[in-house]
Amino acid sequence: MIAAFDDNYFMKQALFEAQKAAEQGEVPVGAVVVCQDRIIARAHNQTELLTDVTAHAEILAITAAASYLGSKYLNDCTLYVTLEPCMMCAGALAWAQLDRLVYGADDEKRGFMRFGKTVLHPKTKVEFGFQMEACRQLILDFFKTKR
C-alpha cells in the first residue's frame, strides 16, 4: 500500500518553500513541519526581508508549528528541510524536542552534522537524502547567480 503523503511528498513541499525564498533573493531553504501526516507549518528563509540573521526557514517553521499546537514542544512532529540545518537551527530543534528531522542536501560548511547528531535532542530521529539532487541544485544555482 502506498501512502498518499510520504517523505518525498513532504520534501517537495519544502522545495516549494525554498523556491519562494530564491524568488525573493533569499538563500533557497524551505521547511515544513508535519504532525499526524498533516502540514502544520511552512516557512522559507527570510533573513534579508526581516534583516534578521536568525530568520532561517527552520526557526520560522518551529515558531509557526509551536503556535499552531499551542506548545513549545514538537515531540510528535517531523521537520522536512531542504538543507541540513546549521548549529543554531539544530539547537532550536533540540529545545523543541523534535521527533524526527528529514533533510535533503548536506551542508558541508555549516551543517550541524560536522559536530554530530548529539547536537539534537537524544530522541530525535534523523534521515537525509530525500530529493537531495533537487535540493542541492537549487542552492548551487542560487549561488552561481551571486558570484
VENKAPE-V706551 format. One record per backbone hydrogen bond with DSSP energy under -0.5 kcal/mol. CO is the residue of the C=O (numbers start at 1). NH is the residue of the N-H. E is the energy in kcal/mol with one decimal. If there is no record, write none. Layout:
co:CO nh:NH e:E
co:CO nh:NH e:E
//
This chain:
co:4 nh:6 e:-0.5
co:6 nh:10 e:-2.4
co:7 nh:11 e:-2.3
co:8 nh:12 e:-2.1
co:9 nh:13 e:-1.6
co:10 nh:14 e:-1.8
co:11 nh:15 e:-2.3
co:12 nh:16 e:-1.8
co:13 nh:17 e:-1.6
co:14 nh:18 e:-2.3
co:15 nh:19 e:-2.4
co:16 nh:20 e:-1.7
co:17 nh:21 e:-1.9
co:18 nh:22 e:-2.3
co:19 nh:23 e:-2.4
co:20 nh:24 e:-1.1
co:21 nh:24 e:-0.7
co:21 nh:26 e:-2.9
co:22 nh:25 e:-1.7
co:27 nh:29 e:-1.9
co:29 nh:45 e:-1.9
co:30 nh:82 e:-2.1
co:31 nh:43 e:-2.3
co:32 nh:80 e:-2.9
co:33 nh:40 e:-2.9
co:33 nh:41 e:-1.2
co:34 nh:78 e:-2.5
co:35 nh:38 e:-0.8
co:38 nh:35 e:-2.7
co:41 nh:33 e:-2.3
co:43 nh:31 e:-2.8
co:46 nh:50 e:-2.5
co:47 nh:52 e:-1.5
co:48 nh:51 e:-0.6
co:52 nh:55 e:-1.9
co:54 nh:56 e:-1.9
co:55 nh:46 e:-2.6
co:56 nh:60 e:-2.4
co:57 nh:61 e:-2.4
co:58 nh:62 e:-2.6
co:59 nh:63 e:-2.3
co:60 nh:64 e:-2.2
co:61 nh:65 e:-2.7
co:62 nh:66 e:-2.7
co:63 nh:67 e:-2.1
co:64 nh:68 e:-2.3
co:65 nh:69 e:-2.7
co:66 nh:70 e:-1.8
co:66 nh:71 e:-1.6
co:74 nh:77 e:-1.9
co:74 nh:99 e:-1.5
co:76 nh:36 e:-0.6
co:77 nh:99 e:-0.9
co:77 nh:100 e:-1.7
co:78 nh:34 e:-3.1
co:78 nh:80 e:-0.5
co:79 nh:81 e:-0.5
co:79 nh:102 e:-3.0
co:80 nh:32 e:-2.2
co:81 nh:104 e:-1.7
co:82 nh:105 e:-2.6
co:85 nh:112 e:-2.7
co:86 nh:90 e:-2.6
co:87 nh:91 e:-2.4
co:88 nh:92 e:-1.9
co:89 nh:93 e:-2.5
co:90 nh:94 e:-2.1
co:91 nh:95 e:-2.2
co:92 nh:96 e:-2.0
co:93 nh:97 e:-0.5
co:93 nh:98 e:-1.8
co:94 nh:97 e:-1.1
co:96 nh:74 e:-3.7
co:99 nh:125 e:-2.6
co:100 nh:79 e:-2.4
co:101 nh:127 e:-2.5
co:102 nh:81 e:-2.4
co:103 nh:129 e:-1.6
co:103 nh:130 e:-0.8
co:104 nh:129 e:-0.7
co:105 nh:84 e:-2.5
co:107 nh:111 e:-2.3
co:110 nh:87 e:-0.6
co:111 nh:114 e:-1.5
co:112 nh:115 e:-2.2
co:112 nh:116 e:-0.7
co:116 nh:119 e:-1.5
co:117 nh:120 e:-1.9
co:121 nh:124 e:-1.7
co:125 nh:101 e:-3.1
co:127 nh:103 e:-2.0
co:129 nh:132 e:-1.4
co:131 nh:135 e:-2.5
co:132 nh:136 e:-2.9
co:133 nh:137 e:-2.8
co:134 nh:138 e:-1.8
co:135 nh:139 e:-1.5
co:136 nh:140 e:-2.5
co:137 nh:141 e:-3.0
co:138 nh:142 e:-1.8
co:139 nh:143 e:-2.3
co:140 nh:144 e:-1.7
co:141 nh:145 e:-1.3
co:142 nh:146 e:-0.7
co:143 nh:147 e:-1.2
//
